[in-house]
């Protein structure tokens, strides 16, 4: 029993690392822009496909391919921000603005999911790697190799993100824009440009997380629906907009998902996550670490 | 023709057009599209009750749609129960689900509410899969097709769907013009202000949610019989259901009963025709169309087509803000000579040792004073002294950490702001909280609803309150066109419309010109004669000395002094903390008659 529990914990941690990375992407966007991006799961799905095409077309290993999704998705994020989100941000009643952004990104999500279905067909695909079916043995515990590598890469990227935010000028400017857009603009920080950068970084991170996920998870256009809710849960758990919080939230979601299997059948795995989500929302809407974003 | 008659005629016109279309069309496929238009318009209207009027954007409304479909079809399949009864059962289950979902979820504000609603249909979907209801077929009953909602004639489904649409329209219209409708719109505009005006926001939202769940379930049940025939979790709890609902609402415009109808009339035929022409080659075209419509409407007409057209037609006519108006003329009222209440006057309100801290900052510590019937009590103190926090405790926005507030001898701490308001304590806000999308009259009506549900009476007492503050001729404009003085007067009228015994005025003189200060002061001075006691916050002491019978001085959350204005301003502690030495010098100079 103890061994079984340990196995579930380890598995949960490993998938939680990838969830953590994708949630950081959502948290960066919310933290800086105050936008809840519904289309985040869809950009993750696109990241999975790009990694797939890197692997199939160019023979790039998906672990490396995930990294190579960063630049194009950063640019895509800048573009999407410029063309769509910038137009519904700034000025006006903040509540209505938030609703408009939510609806806008929901629309983008519908377009991306369904256009991908149209163009690439709904058939699931997978990337064949030698490590997907192998496992490391650590005593009695088995660690799937693909998940382990993905976990380590996710940690690496999250750490790089942390260094970026705390050590670089752009990172500091981003955090300033997140804390107080008005004060930041007095310090000659271009808040609008920061929003674009945040959206780019957020999309790039979630795409890379998608690439890592693709080493062990089937790739299909509808994959976004399940993961967007997981990301919301993780981000709310960590406190909307808190980046370290989102990281911890992602890990916790991995653990909850995995440990749910101890009490519920596999099909109901995500019910445990949703219940955790609702419980957290009711008990601590500001999240486990977050400050209150909007008071009741 | 009154607006009321016009609205009912418009509802009748929609039904008439629907009937004409239904009898004019001959092809089965066209009937299918017509049925879908009616059903999605009804679904949009159902969503609009909670999402549009109350502004609580629900991303999980397909939960009720799916419940209606599943309950009805399962009852028919397992118990041979006719769907005509089954769908009523489905609606009942949906209303019950709305209560169960709403009770915890309405504790969450704004975006958190929307995010939480996402989870429910996902849970239902997984559970339905798990229970083995991946596909539930409608049982074919050949001998009693009508009893089992299985019509060979496609027109019958049109008419059924039209009937549901008509019923939902009537429901929406009744809500719009009722107290509930005004309350919901006030909640959408500013929930706290609505609460302070006596609106029980939790209850209103819950009732709206229940009223919204029932038609959604009925639509789901009929959709299952008219379109689906086989109910699957994806078809009734899936993303496309909410996508269609939201698209219909946002394209047409939310918060009005015409929006979802316009949205459905445009979007449903477009997506159906695309689906049947190129849907085979391009699966998912419907999703792309709905997504593109949502994106386009948010970019180019975020208020939706109905409001866009209406504003461009009516906009110029309504906007009279350019014209120069004379300053408000307040109707003269005899200012009765009155004696300031003495110590023996009854205490209306008793504030007993109230303390409140925010994250270590002690905003109020052990504040105690009483408010006597018929007086004007001034509360002064520098910025950050805790004045507004005190009001927030008095009217129920905040719960004090220690101490309590008694009203007519009974404790009122812990009661919601709407209860406090209904007990007779009105308030205004330092930063004005108007309902920007309600007319001046409607703003005041929200207050008038605090004591009774009849809109006609609320309208009459709102007009009377506007008359009192001299705003009668501005009743039908939108508040955006008002000056600061007029807005402050409107807030005052809204507060007076709740028929308070005590009003808490939070810096009513702020931002007013000298003339404005005079007018507002005159209004306030008149209150005791009308049986209204006043507590007023100011930090400009000059105005308050002339106005108040007594003063309470707050500094850093503590009560520094209390007493007659003359005594308080001579109190050394008050001079030290607040007035400063120059005040003393100036007072001295003015008494000796020297210019300063």
Interface residues (C-beta under 8 A of the other chain):
Chain A: X36 X84 X87 X88 X93 X95 X96 X98 X99 X100 X102 X103 X104 X106 X107 X108 X109 X110 X111 X112 X113 X114 X115 X117 X118 X122 X221 X225 X229 X232 X236 X240 X265 X267 X268 X270 X271 X274 X275 X277 X278 X281 X282 X285 X293 X294 X295 X296
Chain B: X55 X57 X59 X104 X105 X107 X108 X109 X110 X111 X112 X114 X115 X116 X118 X119 X122 X123 X126 X127 X129 X130 X239 X243 X246 X250 X282 X283 X284 X285 X286 X287 X288 X290 X291 X292 X293 X294 X295 X298 X299 X302 X436
